[in-house]
Each structure stands twice: as C-alpha cells, then as structure tokens.
Amino acid sequence: MKTVESAVIGVVGAGAMGRGIAQLFAQSGHRVLLHDAAPGAAIAAQASVADAIGKLADKGKITREAFDDTLARLRPVASLAELAPADVVIEAIIEDLAVKKRLFAELESLVAPDAVLVSNTSSLSVTAIASACRHPERVAGYHFFNPVPLMKVVEVIRGARTASATVETLLALTRRTGHAPVIAQDAPGFLINHAGRGYGTEALKLVGEGVTDPYTVDRIMREQVNFGGAGFKLGPFELLDLTGLDVSHPVMESIYRQFYDEPRFRPSALAAQRVAGGLLGRKTGEGFYRHEAGQQVAIPEADLPALAGPAPFARVWVAPGPQRSALCELVAALGAPLDNHDAPGADSLVLIAPLGIDATAAVSEAHLPAERSIAIDTLFPFGAKACRRRVLMSTPATDPVLALAAQRLFMADGARASLLRDSTGFVAQRIVAMMVAVSCEIAQQRIADPADIDLAVRLGLGYPMGPLSMGDALGAATVAQVLTGIQSVTADPRYRPSLWLRRRAQLGLSLLHSD
Ligand SMILES: NC(=O)c1ccc[n+]([C@@H]2O[C@H](COP(=O)([O-])OP(=O)(O)OC[C@H]3O[C@@H](n4cnc5c(N)ncnc54)[C@H](O)[C@@H]3O)[C@@H](O)[C@H]2O)c1
C-alpha cells in the first residue's frame, strides 16, 4: 500500500454492514470495490448507498458534487478476483467461521503481499479466522456497528498474531473517516459487546429474583440514575426489546460460555423462556412491552392507593450513617416530624440507607424493628427537588400499610417513588456496580486501555458516561463496597470486585489509572 490516503478498499458482503462500510469509505474519498456472492446483491447495495447519500444531498448535508464523487468511487464487482487491487479488504459476510476462513484463504491468494485483510465479525475469534492465512500478521478484526455511517466507533481487534503495523494502518484509515477507532484484544465480545453485559444481565437477574417488574427497573435506570445531570436514555428492558431477545440472549450465553462460565455473565432462565415463547421484542410485536407499528406501547405508572385508617407512623427515625443529616433534611422538607431519640419510638417509621446489603441484613445488624423499617437508596441524588425518582425497599416483615405511607411521603414534593421487595443493592446500585465491575475486569485483563473502554462504551452504547468514569463519579471505594456487600449477603461470586477496582479503591486512584 502506498499511502493510507490512497488506499483502495475492498468490501466482501453487501448486506446491512457491508453497504454501510462501503458508503463510509467512499464518502471519505477512497475507491471502494464491493463484492457479494449473491448475484445482484452488490448492485442493489450500490443503489441503497445512492439512496442514503441522496437523502443527505437533499437535506443539504453534502453537496451534489460530493454525492456524484462518492457514487463514482463505489464500484460493485461480480467476482472476488476483481478485489485484487484492494489495499485493505473488509469482510462482512455471514457469521460462520468455516465460511470466513475459506474466504480469507482465497483473498490472500488474490491481493498484494502487503494488503491488509480484516473481518467485521461480532463474535468469532479473529485469531481463528487469521489461522487460515499464510500471513496472519496482516489479519485483524475491524468491528463496525449498525448503522455504520451513524455509529461513530470502530473496534480494531488485535488477534494473537496481528502485527502492530496492521493495527496502525487501521487506526490511520479509521481516523480519515471521522469515526473513532479503539483497540481491543481478541477476546469474547471484544470491547463494547463485553462491556455492555452488565446492564441487561443484572436487570434480568433482578426481575428473576422477584425484586420488581421490568417497567420499574426501566423507570429507575432512566430517572433515578444521574451522572452529571444525565441518566440512561433507555431502560435495560426497553433496550432488550429494541435489540431483540433472539440476538441478546445468545450473545449473553456465548460470552458466558466463552469465559468458561464466568458468574458475572451468567445469563437468565427468564430470557431463555421468553425466547422460546417468541417474545422477542419490537420485531415480534411483543417482548417485555407491546409494540404497535414499531412503537413501544407505554405502560403508565399506577396511581398509589389511598391510605385507609389511621396513619401507620407519627414520626420518622433515621438510622445513623453517612447520609443521616441529608435524609433528616429531606424528611423535614417533605413535612414529616422527625424522631430525634437515640432509638426509634414505637410509633416511628425507621429509615435506613443500606449500601450493597439488603434491608433485612441492615435492620438485623442494627437490631432495628423490621416491620417498621424502610430502606432508601442514597447512591444518587435523593434530596428535595434534586431528583425525579426515589427508590425504597421493604424487608419481608415490613408492614405493607407503612410501606405505602412511606412511598406517599417520599412523593410529597412531586418526585416519583418506586417501592421494591428486598434486594441486595436496590436496583441502580446493583446494575451500575456490575457495569463498573465488568469494565474494570476488561481493563484488568488488558483487553483495552481504560480511556478506550470509556470512549467505546459512550459512543457504542450511548451510556451517559463511560463505565470507569461512572465508577469514579460514585467513588471506587463506594462501588467496591456495594459489590462486596452484595457478595457477602448472596455468597455469589458474580459480585466479587475486580482486582482492578479493589486496588484502585484501596490506593485512592482513578479507575482510569493505568499501570
Ligand atoms: N448486523 C449487525 O448489526 C452487525 C454489527 C456488527 C457486525 N456484524 C457482522 O457483520 C457481518 C455481516 O453482517 P450483516 O448484518 O451485514 O449480514 P447480512 O446478512 O445483512 O449480509 C451478509 C451478506 O454477505 C453475503 N455473503 C454470504 N456469504 C458470502 C460469501 N462467502 N462471499 C461473499 N458474500 C457472501 C450475503 O449474500 C449477504 O449479502 C457478520 O459477520 C456480522 O456478525 C453485524
């Protein structure tokens, strides 16, 4: 290859991904040769690219000249042999290892000795694909996301035998397109699909455990979680419905198995049942939500029933802890009298703020009356006017009338309040801590640099902040405390903190700190 600027790009496979990749490189000034084994498919893809960039020209986003030049640079070719002049060949065919290996061996016999061969595989081992080549050092993964022109991140995947020069070529090539390249080692799920495991997997675990329903989990993740003013745009179940459980569940199973039954990725029996039942999400019209004409049907939040009979508590007693004074302030702002005695009075509601442990463990440790106790999640802003949703949790012994009265109290300033059954780490503590834990483990295993992990996740998954920055925002020690607490109550190794997290928490370092 003479220069990256003048590189001719070959694309094999003109499906959803191949046509997007062809468009991206043609728009960035490269000559693109597009081939598909299905007769007519490459020409159909060319027409679809013309349509896509035609819309951009109509909206004035690109000039007519740019439209003409882009189309002139994109040439469908009928045979694989016509890819011979390509400096970089990007494969985007069917996700089948044997078929991809055959193609790579054939491509290697066609192209120049210094040409680079890359695969857009989302789940196969790049090292295994490269093993079909005589020169595996020129083979890498090049993982785009759908739709390619809009998803501005690309994973450059280094197989066990990929040369650094191959990686450098791909980084330079990607930068010319305006997309952000991130480097990941060849590991199951690479970077983004690996880092994305925490969100949906822990949400399914919560619902599988009977803590609450999917709609409440979604509301909490959208409205309680707050990183610098932003939360998640979609709840985990909304996201599962959008992607389709037939896609998400096998990815969860595959990553779990490929890491030899790593408990952090243990999939949910609930998801398997729903796949079997065809409740896949938007594509089948019904998933966790119903979908009409491609739109998710909203589930309105039920109004709380009125309280019958006398008020179940006269005052609120707030248990000692780091948030006590802020909670007392909130209770006073909501108009409830405080019980300021050392121990709760017989007619007081007992308010606790556990971190990582469940309400049952918290009241048992402090010898508090379970039937009058309610837990509140204080990991995210909960003060008067500062939050949209507060999250409460009862013990199995808590009086349901008292729990309802508490829920009403914490809505007195217009915020919403969700009431959960007992859970180690409510909803948000658990899900966010697991997301941080998974990304810390990616950093620990040197699959990617911490800065690349955060960049890739923000661009690829649309989270409000990269997961390592989320951990820093909450405090590494706090996240480690949540995980250790959950692990101690549940005895489930799923929640063990990654060494990356534990060491940075102990040393007071940022989770983005690399050594
Ligand atoms: N769709 C996504 O969201 C997505 C995202 C990232 C990566 N990927 C990966 O990209 C690849 C392509 O996915 P897609 O969604 O574009 O698939 P697709 O089914 O839309 O297109 C695949 C195309 O490859 C062609 N093809 C199959 N075998 C071929 C061969 N031997 N030689 C030449 N052409 C052949 C088919 O005719 C078809 O046009 C897969 O490896 C997939 O895992 C997909």
The ligand as a Gaussian input file, in Angstrom:
#p B3LYP/6-31G(d) Opt

LIG

0 1
 N      -25.916000      -6.504000      11.589000
 C      -25.242000      -6.004000      12.606000
 O      -25.786000      -5.275000      13.461000
 C      -23.767000      -6.300000      12.743000
 C      -22.979000      -5.450000      13.541000
 C      -21.611000      -5.683000      13.626000
 C      -21.054000      -6.756000      12.949000
 N      -21.855000      -7.577000      12.196000
 C      -21.183000      -8.677000      11.468000
 O      -21.040000      -8.281000      10.116000
 C      -21.146000      -9.419000       9.251000
 C      -22.257000      -9.181000       8.244000
 O      -23.456000      -8.940000       8.917000
 P      -24.728000      -8.319000       8.173000
 O      -25.717000      -7.978000       9.234000
 O      -24.314000      -7.286000       7.217000
 O      -25.257000      -9.610000       7.368000
 P      -26.250000      -9.646000       6.111000
 O      -26.923000     -10.968000       6.191000
 O      -27.084000      -8.410000       6.055000
 O      -25.266000      -9.634000       4.851000
 C      -24.337000     -10.640000       4.585000
 C      -24.047000     -10.622000       3.081000
 O      -22.943000     -11.492000       2.834000
 C      -23.204000     -12.197000       1.643000
 N      -22.395000     -13.417000       1.684000
 C      -22.587000     -14.526000       2.435000
 N      -21.587000     -15.404000       2.213000
 C      -20.743000     -14.843000       1.320000
 C      -19.510000     -15.232000       0.734000
 N      -18.961000     -16.420000       1.026000
 N      -18.915000     -14.389000      -0.126000
 C      -19.457000     -13.194000      -0.427000
 N      -20.634000     -12.755000       0.095000
 C      -21.251000     -13.570000       0.966000
 C      -24.691000     -12.429000       1.634000
 O      -25.150000     -12.663000       0.309000
 C      -25.209000     -11.115000       2.234000
 O      -25.495000     -10.159000       1.230000
 C      -21.338000     -10.617000      10.172000
 O      -20.091000     -11.178000      10.453000
 C      -21.942000      -9.994000      11.406000
 O      -21.695000     -10.760000      12.574000
 C      -23.183000      -7.368000      12.061000

